[in-house]
Amino acid sequence: MQPRLGKRIRALREARKLSQDDVACIFGFRDRQTVSAIETGVRRMTAEELVVAVEELGAPLDYFTDPFLLVGEGRFSWRQDGVDAERLEAYERKAGQWIGAYRHLAAQVGCPSPLLRRSLALASDASPQDVIRAGERFADEFELGEAPGARLAEAMERELHILVLMVDAEPGISGAACRLPELDAVLIARHELPGRRHFDLAHELFHILTWDTMPPEHSEASRETGGKRVERLANKFAAALLMPADRLEPFGRWAGLAGEPLIARLNSAANELQVSASALRWRLVGLGELDQATAQGIPEAALHKNGGKTAEDVPPVRFSRRFVEVVGQALEQGCLSLQRAVDLLALPVGELEELFAAHGVAFPRSPGGI
């Protein structure tokens, strides 16, 4: 707990616009070096000092002790449109609790964070062609099949140990990537259409795999066609991963098609690939299979946006099987109380049981914990 406690002291100090000298005076330390040592985890805080922190810095005890919080740690990159800073901050706190809870409980039940972290071999000055090749190679090397988007979330969790959570997001939020020292996570708005979900998932995967060389912004407009270079590269990676050139070959040649035949083939191919027809259109332009003037002349309203969605489809189940398994083990082993799980997931007990059943996870018969 102590290293995280130091990070929370620093985060609170910075939020209160206090210097280390100011905090040293509050605690009665001789100099700011003691505060620095606490913030970096070199020096432990005593119980008496924790009481002082609660009383003098104006934060509840849970702020310093709750292992589910991501205070002072965890960097997010959000894809959103029209979400004001206050709403985004509030939702980030909620999402941070899910990720923080998973990190803490996984360690408690014997599922530690991975020892190694995967990354793409791309430098900060990587060309768009390098990124496109990386996207296509990813689909091949992880054997994502004919419709890579449909199997991407499973591969991210199973092969890369990235926590993928399908969530009920705030209106305007489509997804996010989160980087912790020992864990990577991606959140996707589950009520988006499949094509949009798959594209957001692949886009956030790029950020996770290139975070050290091309760190993303905290927030980006998800529907912008321009934007910063790293976002344009993330879009190219996503398009190449979801629509590799060899997966497009069975649909035949596109040159010479126009009007209704072109629109019909775009919609049919997009549905099979589980992407939006508009995304497929621009991928074909990038491959030289479709000229830009023809692509621009296609009415947006004529293109399917569903990416394989039918009237019978329902959104994916909330969170993920991996997440629910860890929560279930924590309940079974007494690391988590039923009430805490209900509060964390904002689900009454009956709906919590339904969530477990939907993921094929047995609900603990006698959940314990504190």
N, C-alpha and C positions, 0 to 999 in steps of 0.2 A: 504493500500500500504506500510505503514512504515515497518512492519516486513519483508516483502519481499525485501524492499530496503536495509535493514541491511544485509540480506543474500547475496545480490548482491555486496555490498561493500566488504564483506568478501571474496566472490569468486574472485573478481577482485584483491583484495590485495594479495591473495594467488597465483593467476596466475602471478602477477607481482613480486612475491617473495619479498614482503614487509612485515615488521613486523608491529605490531600495533603502536609501537613507531614511525616508519617511517611515517605512515599515520597521526598520531597525529601532527607531524611536518608540514606535507603538509597542514593540516586544521588549524594549529595554536592553537591546543588544548594544555592544560597544561600537560596532561599525557595520557597514553594509555587507562586508564579506560573509558574515554569518547568514544573512538573508540569501545571498548568492549561493552559498553552500546548501541551504535548504531547498532552494528552487532547482538546483541541479541534481539533487538527490545524494549529495556527498554527506550531508549532516541530517540526522533524524530529528524530527520534532518530538518534544515530550508531550505528555497528556496535558500538562499545565499550559504549554504554549498553544495547543490546539484550542483550549478553552478561550485563551486570549484572542485567537484568530476569529472565533465565533462571535465573541462579544464586541471586539473592536473593529473588525472588518465588515460586520453587518451581513454575514451569510449564515444560513442554517447549517447545523452539524452535518446533515446529509450531503451538502455541497462538498465537504472535505472527505467524507467516508464512503459514500455510495459507490460501489465498484462498477455500477452500470453506466455511470455518467462518463461523457467524453469531454470533460472540461480541461482546456489547456492542451489537448492533444487531438489528433485526428484532423485531417484536412479534407474538405469536401470540394467537389466541382459539380455544380448543378446545371442541368439543362432545363430552362424554364422560359416562359413568356408572360410578361406582365405581372409577375409576382413581386410585390413590394418587399423591401428589406425586412420589415418587421415580421411579415408572414413567413418569409423564407427562414429567418432566424428561429422562429418558433418551431417550424417543421424540422429544421436541422437538429434542434434539441431532442425532439421526439425520435427521429431516425437514429440519432446518436445513442439513445438509450437501448434501442434494439441491437445495434452493433456492439455496444459496450457490454450488454448482457450476454450476448453470444460469446464474445471473447472471454469474459470471466467464467461463465458456466462451462464452456468447452474445456477450459483448463481444469476446472473442478471435477469434471466427470471423466477425465483421462483422455481428452481429445485435444492435445496441445496444438498450438499454431504450427504451421509448417516450418521446418528448419531453413529451407531455401525459398527464395522468391524468384519467380520467372520474370523475364523482361525481353523485349524485342531488341535485337541487335541493330538498333537504329540510332545514329548520332543526331544531335540537335539540328544539323544542317542536311538531314536526309532529304532526298528529292522526292517529289510525288510518285515517280516511277518506283523508287525503292519501297515506298509505303504500300503501293498497290501490289507489288510482288509479295510483300510480307503478308498482306491480307489473303491473297490466294494460297500462299504456302500454308497459312494457318488452317484454312479449310481442308487442305489435303492432309497435312501432317496429323491433324486431330480427327481425321476421318469423319467429317461432319455430313457426308452423304449428299444426296441430290438437292436437298433444301437445307443448306447449312444453318439458317436461322432457327429452324425447329429444334436443333440439337445443341445449340450454342450454350445455353444456360447450364445444361447438364455437364458439358465438357469443361466449362469454367469452374464449376464446383468440384467435379471429380478429378480432373487432370491438373488444374492450376490452383486449387484450394482457395478460390475466390468466392466469398459468400455472396450469393445472388438472392435478393429479396424482392418478391413481387408485392407491391404495397398499394394501399389506397392513398394516393398522394393528394396534396392540395391542388385545386384547380390551377392549371398553368404549369405545373411541374411534371415533366415527363421522365426524368431520371437523374441519377447522380452517381459519381464515383467517390469512394472514401478511402483514404490511405492512412493506415496506422503503422507504427513501427513493426508490429508483428502480424498484421492482418490487412487484407484488401477486401473491399466490399463494393457491390454495385446494387443500387436500388432502381427499380423500373415501375412506372405507373401501370398497374395491371389492367386498367380499363381502357388503355389505348388500343387501337387496332393492331392486329398481329404484325403487319408490316412495319408500323411505327415502333412497336416494342422491340422487334428484332434489330432495327437500325439503331435505336438508342442503346441497346445492349452491346452491339459491336462497337459503337462509337465510344462508350464508356470503357470497354475492354482496352481499346487503344490507349486511353489515358492511364489506365492502371499499368499497362505494360511499358509505358514510356514516361512515367511520372518523374523519374530522376533526370532524364535528359531533356524532356519537353514538358515541364510542369504546367498544368492547365490553370485557367482562371477560376476563381471561386464560383462565378456564375456566368453563364453564357445564354444568349437567346437561341433557342433550339431551332427556330425556323429561319434564321438568317442564312442567306446563301453565301455571303462573304465572311466577314469576321476575321479573327486572328488566324495566323498561319497554322498554329497547332490544331485549331478547330477544323480548318479546311483539310488538313492531313488526316484527322480522325474520321472525317466524312469519306475520304477516299479509301481509307483502310476498311471502313464498314462496308462500303459498296463492293469492294473487291472480295471481301470475305463472304458476303452474302450472295454475291453473283459472280463467282469465278468464271473466267472466259470459257473454260471447258464445260461448265454446267449449262452454258447458253447454246452450245453447238447443236444439241438435239432439236432446238426450235427452228433450225434452218437459217438461211441467209435473210438479212433484213434489208439489204440494199434494194432499192426499186419499189419497196412497199410504200404505200401512202393511203391516206383516207381511212375508210372503214376496215379494210384488211389489216392495215398496220395497227390500228387501235385494238382490233379483236385479238391479234396475236400478242400485243403487249399485255393486255389484260389477262389472257390465258396463261402466258408464261409467268407473269408476276404472281398469279394465284398459285401456280405450282411451286415457285421458288419461295413463296410466303414473304414477298416484299411488296411495296407499293409500285404500281405501274409507272408512276412518275419517276421514282428512283431508278427503275429499270431503264426507262427512256434515257436518262442522263448517263447511266453506265454504258449504254450502247453508243452514245456519242463519244464518250471517252475511249472506247475501243475502236472507234472509226467505223462502226457498223451502221451508224445512222448519222446523217449530216445535221448540223445544228439548226439550219433553217427549217428542215422538216420537223425536227423535234419541237421547236418553238411554235410551230403552226398547229400542233395538236391541242385541241381545247382541253383545258384542265378538267372540266366537268365530265369529259368522256372517259377519263382514266379511273380505274378502280383504285381505291385507297385502302381497301381492306387487307390486302396481302394474304388471301386465303381464307378470310373469315366468312362464315356462312350464317344464316339466320339462327341455326341451332347452336352455334358456338357460344361458350361462356368464358369469362376472363379466367386466367390461371388462378389457382388457389393462392391465398395470401401466404406471404413469406416463402419458405422452401422446405422440402422434406428434411434436408440437413439441419436447418434451423430448428424445426419442430422436434427432430430426434434428440438434439442436445437439450432442449427444454424438457422433453419427456424424461430423459435420463437424470436431469437435475431434480425433477420432481420425485422420481423414484428413489434417488439416493439421499434425499433430504437436503440438497443444496439450495432448493428453491421451494417456497411455500406456494400453495395453490392460490392464495390471495395475491401474492406478489406477481404470479404469472398472469392472473386476471387483470391486475392493474397495468402491468407492462404491455400486454397485447390489446388492452381495451376491449376485452371480450368477456361476456358472462360465462359461467362454467359450462352451460349447455353448448354455447357456440365454440368454446375452447375444445370440447370433446369432438364436435363436428369438424373442427380444423384438423385434429389428429386423425380422424377417420378419413378425411379427404386426402391426406398425405399417406395413408396406409400405415400409420404409426399407432401402436397400442397405447391407449390412455392409461396412466398408472392407476391401479385400483385404490391404493391408499397413499396418495401424495402427501409428503411431509415437508420438512424444511421450515425456515424461519423467514 
